[in-house]
């Protein structure tokens, strides 16, 4: 059952265990986008999912959206749950927030998962994503949702899973234009503060993306991993951005193997 923190963060908790895993979703999504991972992870851990400000059932951002604002939202949630430290797994924008959190609150990160997340972009990639922000500011999430589904799922999977496409489409379209575009801008601008992280990220880290995730590419994940000493890199063959939904068995197996290596299960 969902609950709400005093500052308006809607969250849910599943399973039990000495270690907590906090899952941070991506832009335009919500805590339910982890529904393919929660059963597997909650078998041996307490798993916490939540809606970022401006998403799902959480309140609108209380200040100008930034990675720091979302990092502090995560810290406030952990304080509310009396959780001193956790394994923090972030997907896409969530992976950027997870890195910011590891830089701001390193002592609270027992392990880190940076999943399908962006890093420094070349000029063409920067201009392409900035153009999508402009579209979203003018016309709301409907302006970008169909192109997003094409980038996020392989062609064959989209064709054979229309119900899932409808579900993800509904999640995105539920975002309000006046909130969605400023948060989208964080996805554009935030990468600059994550390159060569300072202070360094020292937690055991998994960096993972899909072979065909062109916006959060294998090259980006290799660059992220190169900047985090001892990190593990995984590239999922033949998959795009939403591998967590398209191929959850493969995605979850990588997470489980990482958890077993760093914390024995």
N, C-alpha and C positions, 0 to 999 in steps of 0.2 A: 504494500500500500504506500502511495506517495505521501510525503510530508514536505513541509516548507520551513526553511530557516528564517530567523527574524529579518534578514535582509532580502528575502524574497526568492531564494533559490529552491526550486522544487527538486526533490531527490527521492531515490528508492534504495533500499539495502536488501541484499539477497545472501543466503548462505551464512556460514559462520566459520570462524578460524582465527588463529592468533594474528594472522596478517591480513591487512585490508588491501584490496585493489580498487583504485578509483579510475573510472573510465570517462574520458573527456571526448565528447563527440565533435563532429565537424560542422562547418558553416552550413546553415540552413536546415540542419537535421535536429535531432532531439535525443533524449536519453534512450528512447526505444530503438534507436539505430544499433544498439548493442545487443538486441534480443537474441542474435545468433551466437553470441559469445557467453552471455551470462550463465546459462546452464552448465557449460563446461568449466568455467572458472569458479563458479560457486560450489562446485563439488568439494573443494578443499580450502576455500578462502571466503572471507566476507567481501562481497562485491558491491560497490557503490556506484550508481549511475545518477546523473543529474542533468538538468537543462541549463545551458549557458544563459546568461542574461540576454533577453531579447529573443529567446527561442523557447519552443514548447510552452510550458506552464510557468516558467520563471518570470520575474519582473523585467521591465525594460532596463537597459543599462543605467545605473545611477550617475554616470559621468560619461565623458566622451569615450567610446570604445577603444581599447588598446590591449595589447598582450598583458600589460601590468594589471589592468582592471580585471581581466579574467583570471590571472594568476592569483590575485587577492580574493576573488570569489571562491576559488578552490581552497585557499587557506582558511577562509571563513567557514566553509562547509566542513573541513576537517576539524576545526576548532569546535564547531557545533556538535560534531559527532564524537568529540573527545578522542580524536585519532592523531597521535603524535607524528606518526609517519605512515607511509603507504607506498605500495607499488603503483605508479602512475602511468597509465597507458593512454596516449592521445592519438586520435585519428585526424589527419588533415589539419585544419585549423587547431584542433585539439592537440596535435603533436607539437605545434608551435607554442601553444599555451603551456604544455608540459615542459618544454625546454625553458621557457621563461620562468616557470615555477622552480625548476631544478637550479636555475641561476639565482633566483631570489630566496629560495628556501631549501637549499641543498640538503640540510640535515633532516628534512622531512621526507626525502625521497629514498626509499629502500631499494627501488629499481625503477627503470624508466623504459617505456615503450614508445618509440617515435614511428608512427605507422602511416604510410602514404602521406607524408608531410613535405612541405615545400622548403627549399633553401634558395640561395642566391639565383636570380634569373638573368638570362641574357636580355638584350634590348627588345628583341622580338617577343619573347615570352612576357616580359613586363608590360609591353604595350597591349598585348592581347588580353591579359587579365584586367588591366586598367580600363580597357574598352568595355569589358563585361560589367565592371562597377558602374560606369556611366550609364549603360543600358538599364541596370537594376535601379539606379537612382531616378531615371526618367519613367520607367514603366513597371517597376517592382520585380519580384522574383519570376513572374511569368515570362519576362523577356529572355531569361537565360535558362529556364528549367529544361527545355527539350534538348538543347545542346549539352547541358550537364549530363543528362541521362546517357547520351551517346558517348561522352567521355568516360563516364563512370562504369558502364557495363559493356561487355563484349556484345557484338552484333547478334550472335546466335542466342545468347542468354536473354537479351531484350525481347527477341521475337518469341521465345518460348515461355516467358514469365511475365505476361502482361499485368497480372495482379500485383506483383512486386513493383513494377514500374508505376502503377497507379498509387501504391502506398507511398513510395518515395516522392512521387510528384506531389501528393497531398501534403507531405511534410514540408516540402519547400514552399509551396504556394501558401501555406499557413503563416509565413513570415510577413510582417508588415513592411511596406516599402520604406517608410521613414526610419526604420531601425535596421533593416536588412542591408541597405547600401553602406552605411557607416561601418558596420561590422565587416562587410566584404572588403572595405578599404584596409582593414587591419590585416587581412590575408595578403594584400599587396605590399603594404609598408613594413609589416612586422619582420619580414625576413632579414632586413638589414641589421637589426639588433641581435640576431641569433648567430650570425656568421662569426667564427672564432670566439665562442662563448667565453665571456668574462664576468664573473669568475668561471673557471673551467667546470664542466660537468663531470663529476667523479663517480656517480652511481653506476652500477652495472646497467648496461643499456642494450636494447634491441632496436635496430633500425631496419624497417621493412617497407617494401612497396611492391607494386605489380610491374611485371616486365613491360606491360603496355599502358602503364599509368603515365601519360605524357605530361600532365601538369605537375606531377609529383614524381619525377622520373627516377629510374635507377641511378642516373648520374648524380642527381640531387642527394639521394640516399647514401651513395658512396661518399659524397663530400661531407655530409653530416657525420657519418661514421668515422671518417678520417680525422674529424675534429674532436672526437670523444675517445680518449684512450681506452683500449680494451673492449670497445663496443663490438657487438655482433651485427652482421649484415645479412639480410635475407631478401632475395628477389623471387617473387612468386611467378612462375612461368605462365605466360598466356593470359594474364589477368590484368584488369584495369583498376580504376580507383576503388570501386566498392567491392573489393575482394572479400571483405568481411561478410557481405551478404551473398555474393555470387558463389563463393567457394568456402563456406565457413569451416568445413572439416580441415581443409588445407591450412587456412588462416589460423584456426585454433590450435592445430598441431604445432605450429611454429611458436605460438604463445606458450603452450604447455611445456614444450621442450626447453624454452628459455627459463620458465619458472622453475623447472626441475633442476636446471644447471645452477641457477643463482640462489635458490632458496629451498631446494630439496623437495619440490612438489608444488 
